[in-house]
């Protein structure tokens, strides 16, 4: 499952601010955060699924595309605004691509890094969902 989340922007003549809070505008407790930046042109990232992990992806700067594949349907989502995040949960294959040179992609996760939660082989992913 995936859906776009629109974050409320607070601002005035000084600028804008978005607050990210567990169980408020982020639908889980945030246990891990990381960001991807300075991605070389024509490089794809991700190319895996998670068994249990929930994530929200936010393009803080620049833009990129996220390919979401549930085994039956593929969606391409453009992230290009820091006030919008992509929520991903469940057994979903994801690929990040077409990063602009200034893209900073923030990822919030509901659990700590656990290699055993990753599915890195697409055929294994397909077998799990069928």
N, CA and C atoms as a LAMMPS dump frame, in Angstrom:
ITEM: TIMESTEP
0
ITEM: NUMBER OF ATOMS
390
ITEM: BOX BOUNDS ff ff ff
-5.0000000000000000e+02 5.0000000000000000e+02
-5.0000000000000000e+02 5.0000000000000000e+02
-5.0000000000000000e+02 5.0000000000000000e+02
ITEM: ATOMS id mol type element x y z
1 1 1 N 0.833 -1.181 0
2 1 2 C 0 0 0
3 1 3 C 0.879 1.246 0
4 2 1 N 0.407 2.253 -0.672
5 2 2 C 1.094 3.548 -0.646
6 2 3 C 0.07 4.659 -0.815
7 3 1 N 0.42 5.82 -0.277
8 3 2 C -0.438 6.99 -0.444
9 3 3 C 0.406 8.237 -0.225
10 4 1 N -0.026 9.325 -0.808
11 4 2 C 0.645 10.612 -0.613
12 4 3 C 0.072 11.296 0.619
13 5 1 N 0.952 11.893 1.388
14 5 2 C 0.575 12.65 2.579
15 5 3 C 0.94 14.106 2.337
16 6 1 N -0.001 15.015 2.536
17 6 2 C 0.271 16.443 2.43
18 6 3 C 0.486 17.003 3.829
19 7 1 N 1.636 17.637 4.027
20 7 2 C 1.981 18.203 5.322
21 7 3 C 1.562 19.668 5.387
22 8 1 N 1.107 20.083 6.554
23 8 2 C 0.717 21.477 6.755
24 8 3 C 1.962 22.351 6.821
25 9 1 N 1.914 23.443 6.069
26 9 2 C 3.025 24.408 6.051
27 9 3 C 2.674 25.552 6.986
28 10 1 N 3.596 25.865 7.878
29 10 2 C 3.466 27.024 8.743
30 10 3 C 4.471 28.047 8.249
31 11 1 N 4.049 29.274 8.098
32 11 2 C 4.996 30.263 7.622
33 11 3 C 4.469 31.677 7.687
34 12 1 N 5.387 32.568 7.479
35 12 2 C 5.085 33.986 7.407
36 12 3 C 6.149 34.613 6.515
37 13 1 N 6.326 35.924 6.636
38 13 2 C 7.285 36.619 5.772
39 13 3 C 8.726 36.139 5.968
40 14 1 N 8.996 35.42 7.063
41 14 2 C 10.353 34.932 7.332
42 14 3 C 10.66 33.628 6.629
43 15 1 N 9.62 32.897 6.228
44 15 2 C 9.836 31.616 5.569
45 15 3 C 8.811 30.58 5.996
46 16 1 N 9.096 29.334 5.693
47 16 2 C 8.149 28.247 5.938
48 16 3 C 8.769 27.175 6.832
49 17 1 N 7.884 26.433 7.496
50 17 2 C 8.295 25.37 8.407
51 17 3 C 7.278 24.238 8.32
52 18 1 N 7.767 23.005 8.324
53 18 2 C 6.917 21.821 8.406
54 18 3 C 7.436 20.989 9.56
55 19 1 N 6.541 20.586 10.436
56 19 2 C 6.878 19.735 11.569
57 19 3 C 6.456 18.308 11.242
58 20 1 N 7.339 17.348 11.516
59 20 2 C 7.034 15.936 11.298
60 20 3 C 6.966 15.263 12.665
61 21 1 N 5.788 14.699 12.994
62 21 2 C 5.578 14.137 14.318
63 21 3 C 4.995 12.738 14.236
64 22 1 N 5.595 11.817 15.015
65 22 2 C 5.1 10.449 15.094
66 22 3 C 3.632 10.436 15.504
67 23 1 N 2.857 9.616 14.81
68 23 2 C 1.433 9.392 15.079
69 23 3 C 0.567 10.628 14.882
70 24 1 N 1.136 11.71 14.379
71 24 2 C 0.334 12.879 14.022
72 24 3 C 0.292 12.961 12.499
73 25 1 N 1.296 13.539 11.871
74 25 2 C 1.298 13.55 10.406
75 25 3 C 2.184 12.453 9.81
76 26 1 N 2.927 11.739 10.66
77 26 2 C 3.636 10.522 10.251
78 26 3 C 2.907 9.371 10.943
79 27 1 N 2.374 8.402 10.178
80 27 2 C 1.471 7.406 10.765
81 27 3 C 2.147 6.26 11.527
82 28 1 N 3.296 6.535 12.115
83 28 2 C 3.999 5.535 12.916
84 28 3 C 5.028 6.238 13.779
85 29 1 N 5.611 5.479 14.718
86 29 2 C 6.704 6.012 15.517
87 29 3 C 7.977 6.004 14.673
88 30 1 N 8.637 7.142 14.588
89 30 2 C 9.86 7.255 13.794
90 30 3 C 11.025 6.708 14.622
91 31 1 N 11.64 5.629 14.127
92 31 2 C 12.786 5.043 14.811
93 31 3 C 14.084 5.251 14.03
94 32 1 N 13.958 5.571 12.744
95 32 2 C 15.152 5.737 11.915
96 32 3 C 14.861 6.782 10.847
97 33 1 N 15.845 7.603 10.583
98 33 2 C 15.742 8.541 9.468
99 33 3 C 17.09 8.601 8.766
100 34 1 N 17.027 8.777 7.461
101 34 2 C 18.246 8.938 6.673
102 34 3 C 17.885 9.727 5.42
103 35 1 N 18.893 10.233 4.749
104 35 2 C 18.621 10.945 3.513
105 35 3 C 19.618 10.562 2.439
106 36 1 N 19.129 10.619 1.217
107 36 2 C 19.899 10.274 0.024
108 36 3 C 20.154 11.575 -0.715
109 37 1 N 21.404 11.83 -1.093
110 37 2 C 21.738 13.068 -1.802
111 37 3 C 22.949 12.841 -2.688
112 38 1 N 23.218 13.783 -3.559
113 38 2 C 24.324 13.73 -4.519
114 38 3 C 24.312 12.418 -5.312
115 39 1 N 23.123 12.006 -5.706
116 39 2 C 22.985 10.795 -6.504
117 39 3 C 23.431 11.09 -7.927
118 40 1 N 24.289 10.25 -8.461
119 40 2 C 24.812 10.432 -9.818
120 40 3 C 23.687 10.321 -10.844
121 41 1 N 23.828 11.036 -11.962
122 41 2 C 22.801 10.965 -13.013
123 41 3 C 22.599 9.523 -13.488
124 42 1 N 21.396 9.209 -13.856
125 42 2 C 21.025 7.901 -14.411
126 42 3 C 21.238 6.74 -13.447
127 43 1 N 21.28 7.015 -12.147
128 43 2 C 21.424 5.962 -11.142
129 43 3 C 20.061 5.701 -10.517
130 44 1 N 19.735 4.416 -10.345
131 44 2 C 18.527 4.032 -9.616
132 44 3 C 18.931 3.542 -8.239
133 45 1 N 18.097 3.821 -7.262
134 45 2 C 18.342 3.386 -5.881
135 45 3 C 17.173 2.502 -5.459
136 46 1 N 17.302 1.926 -4.289
137 46 2 C 16.239 1.083 -3.77
138 46 3 C 16.334 -0.311 -4.352
139 47 1 N 15.434 -0.604 -5.272
140 47 2 C 15.358 -1.901 -5.931
141 47 3 C 15.28 -3.03 -4.91
142 48 1 N 14.301 -2.885 -4.004
143 48 2 C 14.064 -3.894 -2.981
144 48 3 C 12.656 -3.698 -2.421
145 49 1 N 12.251 -4.649 -1.618
146 49 2 C 11.003 -4.567 -0.867
147 49 3 C 11.336 -4.814 0.601
148 50 1 N 10.398 -4.515 1.453
149 50 2 C 10.528 -4.812 2.875
150 50 3 C 9.38 -5.725 3.283
151 51 1 N 9.671 -6.627 4.187
152 51 2 C 8.628 -7.523 4.693
153 51 3 C 7.669 -6.778 5.62
154 52 1 N 8.211 -5.892 6.477
155 52 2 C 7.387 -5.251 7.499
156 52 3 C 7.555 -3.741 7.62
157 53 1 N 8.61 -3.181 7.113
158 53 2 C 8.949 -1.78 7.356
159 53 3 C 7.927 -0.818 6.761
160 54 1 N 7.62 0.227 7.523
161 54 2 C 6.807 1.344 7.032
162 54 3 C 7.742 2.519 6.829
163 55 1 N 7.522 3.278 5.746
164 55 2 C 8.387 4.412 5.432
165 55 3 C 7.575 5.583 4.905
166 56 1 N 8.117 6.784 5.113
167 56 2 C 7.634 7.986 4.445
168 56 3 C 8.846 8.606 3.751
169 57 1 N 8.713 8.873 2.453
170 57 2 C 9.775 9.477 1.645
171 57 3 C 9.379 10.908 1.319
172 58 1 N 10.309 11.845 1.497
173 58 2 C 10.039 13.264 1.264
174 58 3 C 11.216 13.863 0.492
175 59 1 N 10.939 14.485 -0.64
176 59 2 C 11.979 15.207 -1.374
177 59 3 C 12.107 16.586 -0.733
178 60 1 N 13.102 16.745 0.115
179 60 2 C 13.305 18.025 0.795
180 60 3 C 13.768 19.099 -0.171
181 61 1 N 14.507 18.688 -1.18
182 61 2 C 15.018 19.596 -2.195
183 61 3 C 15.046 18.836 -3.509
184 62 1 N 14.85 19.535 -4.608
185 62 2 C 14.897 18.892 -5.916
186 62 3 C 13.749 17.931 -6.118
187 63 1 N 13.987 16.919 -6.952
188 63 2 C 12.924 15.971 -7.265
189 63 3 C 13.491 14.62 -7.67
190 64 1 N 12.618 13.619 -7.593
191 64 2 C 12.937 12.266 -8.037
192 64 3 C 11.622 11.539 -8.295
193 65 1 N 11.737 10.356 -8.863
194 65 2 C 10.57 9.522 -9.12
195 65 3 C 10.699 8.234 -8.322
196 66 1 N 9.567 7.767 -7.816
197 66 2 C 9.513 6.523 -7.072
198 66 3 C 8.61 5.567 -7.842
199 67 1 N 9.137 4.399 -8.174
200 67 2 C 8.341 3.355 -8.809
201 67 3 C 7.886 2.409 -7.696
202 68 1 N 6.578 2.249 -7.579
203 68 2 C 5.972 1.385 -6.577
204 68 3 C 5.341 0.207 -7.314
205 69 1 N 5.697 -1.008 -6.903
206 69 2 C 5.243 -2.225 -7.581
207 69 3 C 4.709 -3.18 -6.521
208 70 1 N 3.402 -3.471 -6.582
209 70 2 C 2.818 -4.407 -5.611
210 70 3 C 2.757 -5.827 -6.169
211 71 1 N 3.391 -6.042 -7.307
212 71 2 C 3.389 -7.353 -7.947
213 71 3 C 2.336 -7.489 -9.02
214 72 1 N 1.345 -6.614 -8.985
215 72 2 C 0.288 -6.617 -9.993
216 72 3 C 0.248 -5.296 -10.752
217 73 1 N 0.447 -4.206 -10.028
218 73 2 C 0.393 -2.869 -10.614
219 73 3 C 1.65 -2.094 -10.266
220 74 1 N 2.052 -1.235 -11.2
221 74 2 C 3.179 -0.34 -10.957
222 74 3 C 2.683 1.094 -11.055
223 75 1 N 3.112 1.921 -10.101
224 75 2 C 2.814 3.349 -10.113
225 75 3 C 4.123 4.115 -10.12
226 76 1 N 4.142 5.225 -10.814
227 76 2 C 5.289 6.126 -10.794
228 76 3 C 4.841 7.409 -10.109
229 77 1 N 5.488 7.74 -9.017
230 77 2 C 5.135 8.923 -8.241
231 77 3 C 6.292 9.898 -8.288
232 78 1 N 6.006 11.132 -8.642
233 78 2 C 7.02 12.184 -8.635
234 78 3 C 6.992 12.878 -7.284
235 79 1 N 8.146 12.939 -6.655
236 79 2 C 8.283 13.708 -5.42
237 79 3 C 9.085 14.954 -5.755
238 80 1 N 8.487 16.106 -5.525
239 80 2 C 9.131 17.361 -5.91
240 80 3 C 8.756 18.528 -5.006
241 81 1 N 8.24 18.219 -3.826
242 81 2 C 7.769 19.269 -2.938
243 81 3 C 7.994 18.835 -1.487
244 82 1 N 8.65 19.642 -0.672
245 82 2 C 8.905 19.238 0.706
246 82 3 C 7.661 19.184 1.585
247 83 1 N 6.519 19.606 1.069
248 83 2 C 5.289 19.538 1.855
249 83 3 C 4.46 18.299 1.524
250 84 1 N 5.07 17.345 0.813
251 84 2 C 4.353 16.125 0.465
252 84 3 C 5.272 14.923 0.671
253 85 1 N 4.731 13.868 1.253
254 85 2 C 5.496 12.653 1.472
255 85 3 C 4.78 11.455 0.903
256 86 1 N 5.547 10.43 0.575
257 86 2 C 4.99 9.177 0.078
258 86 3 C 5.086 8.139 1.182
259 87 1 N 3.935 7.669 1.644
260 87 2 C 3.856 6.638 2.684
261 87 3 C 3.809 5.279 2.007
262 88 1 N 4.716 4.378 2.424
263 88 2 C 4.776 3.025 1.862
264 88 3 C 4.744 2.031 3.021
265 89 1 N 3.85 1.054 2.925
266 89 2 C 3.83 -0.028 3.905
267 89 3 C 3.458 -1.316 3.205
268 90 1 N 3.786 -2.42 3.835
269 90 2 C 3.46 -3.722 3.28
270 90 3 C 4.513 -4.187 2.296
271 91 1 N 4.239 -5.29 1.693
272 91 2 C 5.159 -5.928 0.762
273 91 3 C 5.076 -5.225 -0.593
274 92 1 N 5.94 -4.216 -0.78
275 92 2 C 5.92 -3.384 -1.981
276 92 3 C 7.355 -3.213 -2.477
277 93 1 N 7.571 -3.511 -3.757
278 93 2 C 8.874 -3.275 -4.383
279 93 3 C 8.985 -1.792 -4.686
280 94 1 N 10.151 -1.203 -4.403
281 94 2 C 10.33 0.223 -4.662
282 94 3 C 11.652 0.489 -5.349
283 95 1 N 11.613 1.447 -6.27
284 95 2 C 12.813 1.92 -6.961
285 95 3 C 12.754 3.444 -6.992
286 96 1 N 13.879 4.072 -6.71
287 96 2 C 13.977 5.519 -6.783
288 96 3 C 14.878 5.848 -7.979
289 97 1 N 14.442 6.802 -8.815
290 97 2 C 15.193 7.102 -10.025
291 97 3 C 14.976 8.544 -10.462
292 98 1 N 15.704 8.929 -11.498
293 98 2 C 15.593 10.273 -12.089
294 98 3 C 15.763 11.371 -11.045
295 99 1 N 16.806 11.251 -10.236
296 99 2 C 17.115 12.253 -9.222
297 99 3 C 17.646 13.517 -9.896
298 100 1 N 17.118 14.66 -9.516
299 100 2 C 17.72 15.915 -9.954
300 100 3 C 19.044 16.088 -9.21
301 101 1 N 19.926 16.904 -9.752
302 101 2 C 21.254 17.059 -9.144
303 101 3 C 21.173 17.65 -7.736
304 102 1 N 20.087 18.372 -7.424
305 102 2 C 19.93 18.977 -6.1
306 102 3 C 18.989 18.205 -5.181
307 103 1 N 18.637 16.974 -5.559
308 103 2 C 17.667 16.211 -4.778
309 103 3 C 18.259 15.766 -3.439
310 104 1 N 17.477 16.005 -2.389
311 104 2 C 17.751 15.447 -1.062
312 104 3 C 16.469 14.715 -0.675
313 105 1 N 16.554 13.383 -0.636
314 105 2 C 15.395 12.556 -0.338
315 105 3 C 15.499 12.055 1.095
316 106 1 N 14.591 12.517 1.951
317 106 2 C 14.533 12.097 3.345
318 106 3 C 13.648 10.862 3.449
319 107 1 N 14.105 9.868 4.217
320 107 2 C 13.315 8.664 4.459
321 107 3 C 13.149 8.493 5.969
322 108 1 N 11.897 8.389 6.404
323 108 2 C 11.556 8.124 7.8
324 108 3 C 11.049 6.692 7.882
325 109 1 N 11.502 5.932 8.884
326 109 2 C 11.121 4.526 8.999
327 109 3 C 10.64 4.213 10.403
328 110 1 N 9.791 3.19 10.484
329 110 2 C 9.214 2.814 11.776
330 110 3 C 10.055 1.794 12.534
331 111 1 N 11.221 1.427 11.991
332 111 2 C 12.075 0.485 12.7
333 111 3 C 13.53 0.755 12.342
334 112 1 N 14.412 0.187 13.128
335 112 2 C 15.843 0.314 12.896
336 112 3 C 16.245 -0.562 11.713
337 113 1 N 17.409 -0.311 11.17
338 113 2 C 17.903 -1.108 10.05
339 113 3 C 17.966 -2.579 10.452
340 114 1 N 17.415 -3.435 9.584
341 114 2 C 17.43 -4.875 9.802
342 114 3 C 17.523 -5.547 8.433
343 115 1 N 18.678 -6.053 8.097
344 115 2 C 18.891 -6.667 6.784
345 115 3 C 17.903 -7.795 6.519
346 116 1 N 17.461 -8.494 7.546
347 116 2 C 16.532 -9.608 7.361
348 116 3 C 15.147 -9.158 6.889
349 117 1 N 14.834 -7.87 7.014
350 117 2 C 13.551 -7.347 6.549
351 117 3 C 13.565 -7.054 5.04
352 118 1 N 14.733 -7.026 4.439
353 118 2 C 14.871 -6.686 3.018
354 118 3 C 14.634 -7.901 2.132
355 119 1 N 14.004 -7.655 0.991
356 119 2 C 13.92 -8.616 -0.106
357 119 3 C 14.595 -7.926 -1.292
358 120 1 N 15.756 -8.408 -1.681
359 120 2 C 16.558 -7.734 -2.701
360 120 3 C 16.492 -8.416 -4.068
361 121 1 N 15.797 -9.535 -4.143
362 121 2 C 15.664 -10.271 -5.401
363 121 3 C 14.207 -10.167 -5.861
364 122 1 N 14.006 -9.6 -7.06
365 122 2 C 12.644 -9.369 -7.543
366 122 3 C 11.858 -10.67 -7.693
367 123 1 N 12.507 -11.739 -8.133
368 123 2 C 11.805 -13.02 -8.285
369 123 3 C 11.346 -13.561 -6.935
370 124 1 N 12.149 -13.41 -5.901
371 124 2 C 11.731 -13.821 -4.554
372 124 3 C 10.546 -12.985 -4.09
373 125 1 N 10.588 -11.695 -4.384
374 125 2 C 9.467 -10.805 -4.067
375 125 3 C 8.192 -11.294 -4.737
376 126 1 N 8.279 -11.57 -6.035
377 126 2 C 7.102 -12.034 -6.786
378 126 3 C 6.564 -13.342 -6.212
379 127 1 N 7.458 -14.256 -5.82
380 127 2 C 7.022 -15.521 -5.235
381 127 3 C 6.317 -15.313 -3.907
382 128 1 N 6.752 -14.341 -3.118
383 128 2 C 6.133 -14.076 -1.822
384 128 3 C 4.719 -13.52 -1.939
385 129 1 N 4.467 -12.74 -2.969
386 129 2 C 3.14 -12.108 -3.092
387 129 3 C 2.125 -12.991 -3.805
388 130 1 N 2.602 -14.047 -4.446
389 130 2 C 1.673 -14.952 -5.168
390 130 3 C 1.231 -16.108 -4.321
